Amino acid sequence: MHISDLSYHVYCRFIQLSSIFIIMAMFRRRGSQRQQLEQEHNEQHPESKINELKAAIGPLSGRSLLYCTDPCLKRYLEARNWNVEKAKKMLEETLSWRSSYKPEEIRWNEIAHEGETGKVFRANFRDRFGRTVLIMKPGRQNTTSMDNQIRHLVYLIENAILNLPEGQEEMAWLIDFTGWSLRTNVSVKTARETISILQNHYPQRLAVAFLYSPPRLFEAFWKVVKYFLDPKTSQKVRFVYLKNKESVELMQSCFDVDNLPIEFGGKANMKYDHEEFSRLMIEDDVKTAKYWALDQKILSIATNGNAAPVLAL
């Protein structure tokens, strides 16, 4: 059987990634029945573990104090199976990363060019559970700078969190693979760095990711990998296809079809408007500054935009 150089390269990459992810997934299998019962108890009564974690990390101030809310501590504990020492280590690494990367200081005017094609943007609707929705269209990739691509995504994740209703900690992703190809795919290095940031510094933020019309190879690979995952983890990735009855029912159970864009099986004729989205982001930059007590530093930047900022949270 003749295999072209490109096909052979893709095949080798697939085998390599499959091996890595399967090995990683094996370490995330469900624990013993006793461990599962303990986790269920902690999920229902998290107060004692949260207090333990508070005592372990000690006094906080400034932005670290604002960041480490009780729901935040709960997310880190959940990510480390309620092990306080591991949660403490993870949280400290995040606080160190936030101190140097300063995600709350990224402003739309710095990364707006990354969003010109609408490859990632916050939807103007929520799902049926009140979760913020990020829409991703990998086929619209328009840049090559890894640093800017990651800053753009981090900015939008922070923005999605800012717009979560009270009591909600998670967001939903809608990923449309229309137009996706190897040419528009991000580099392996960018993907690896992005995954590292998401799993290490935004634990338990993703409720579900809907992969709409992905290459069939993706689902075949996922069917192998998910066997090794906790069911709660595997349920976060859902494959949906146009005109598939199960897919239609799934999307209707999670979204109001009147709000859902046509390309995701809904009725809304929504087109990305970069100018309008930029206006909303400039307004949200002021909200972000207010939340993190950066008003005076950021206000002069935000008001240089085309729209007047809104100060109310």
CORRAFEN-V292512 format. One line per field, one symbol per residue. ss: DSSP state (H for helix, E for strand, L for the rest). Layout:
ss = ???
//
This chain:
ss = LLLLHHHHHHHHHHHHHHHHHHHHHHLLLLLLHHHHHHHHHHHHLLHHHHHHHHHHHLLLLHHHHHHLLHHHHHHHHHHLLLLHHHHHHHHHHHHHHHHHHLHHHLLHHHHHHHHLLLLEEEEEEELLLLLEEEEELHHHLLLLLHHHHHHHHHHHHHHHHHLLLLLLLLEEEEEELLLLLLLLLLLHHHHHHHHHHHHHHLLLLEEEEEEELLLHHHHHHHHHHHHHLLHHHHLLEEEELLLLHHHHHHHHHHLLLLLLEHHHLLLELLLLLHHHHHHHHHHHHHHHHHHLLLHHHHHHHHLLLLLLLLLLL
//
